[in-house]
Amino acid sequence: MDHSKDQKHGAAVGEVPLLRDTAGAPVGHFHVGRQVGGRPVAVSSWRITTGDRDVADALAGLYGGQPGLTGEGAGRGYEVLTRGESVSVVLTGGQPVAVRMVMRAAGEVFHVCDGVNLLDSTGVEGGPCGCPATVEERKAAARAGRGPVPEVRLRFRLAGLPDVGIFQLVSTSWELLESLPSAERVMHGTSVDCVLSYQLVEFTTGSGILVSYRRPVLEVKGRRVGRRGDVCLVA
């Protein structure tokens, strides 16, 4: 990757629109895991949540699975554990791809930036954020607990249920972040047919330890967006 852009524009963050939601609330959310006892746990296929039972029934009819209840009281909703790892989606209109850098501790957000400048909750820029210039330095700072991680949001319609509404996926994958500028260039502001996959990655380290995890992969017109990399589950 050419890090000259990192130093000038704040890595890939500088080339992807900042997170400013202008398209209204999504009707459902895609997840690569769920919270169990306050900890993220991966699931074996896409997990989709929604507050609308009719939407849940439509999702189950299209992708398999059965709608289940989730949450309590005002936060009560439905979830569908699909039977497949790939979903045909359409990136279209508004701002389908957006990103910011976020640092959290003890459930509180205390740093939001675009890789160069601090942002408030509405995306208004402030002073310099103080983040390192290159992606590798930012990854190292995040691993050490001294820097933010990416928060990537993809907004899309389901090719099989185009009239249901907008769905959303939030990911903190560094590799997905680095690939987003190419996705934006492919789109050229038009609707693009894509495949959103929930991919299992397995490899053996040099010391012989088998490592496996799942991560979101976006394929745009035959071009894969996203490479092997760590993913932090957002449930």
Steps between C-alpha positions, in 0.01 A plus 500: 500500500627850418543670838567836340122541507503406868730784587314754292137406550483284812519156334190357340288702739586814309366353175169361631204721599470564870215344695209738454172312490257682271291206377297432814503204731559159340229235526750235602862432591742228391734358766796261507435413865292562808561607857507220759572606856625834375754338266487469118451146371513402135211319333525262204289702254360849457292622793244766405308704754193716448227661703230398251350150512386521138858576393626210714250263337604618153868449584435149629301419189783616275807378687365222720499485878230597746438846652584510869441763764789713622519769768236610747253784547552792262811329361314184404538384143560198278802318365544256216798265482521435128597169346746650254828687502441718193232760429442695178478871579485830316706802606294796393417862570582729791819387667534121476859496627619707795774481763639665808766407758371434851659422836290362785569405861263370767211535256569871441611666176773754564673537162341538156702619200545472125866408529610865493252709696281435803125471437203551725193275490363684195823474302600865548877534486711627786875523555766244400432153639866410558473156335812351334546562128509142367255214522756267658575753775129543563450125526786477749356785708156334501647164607679676784178672608633843407310563179159470333374223272302545177123499503382420149133516411352348187139585410325295235177352371449126473483385139233246595291752699578837338186675624535406869744783572863571585710257703828575670823321592755645743851355495830586666715308251820685411527317169145588404583863583810502279305359206211748509647770274509248212139411570404868486678541166315201357166646603533840328187610684278236339327187627733201507406134535715330762535181701547536874659187644576382852829325437680246716877557503732228628878492505788351698756727662872442475490338844238249384194657661177477300322836488148546368257790494220641287491830321278690258603501134346727236521405133421772247446395136744216533755703694557396859507782752678399817791269570604276787527702820393523858136576566348620823143375534227760528176351629 
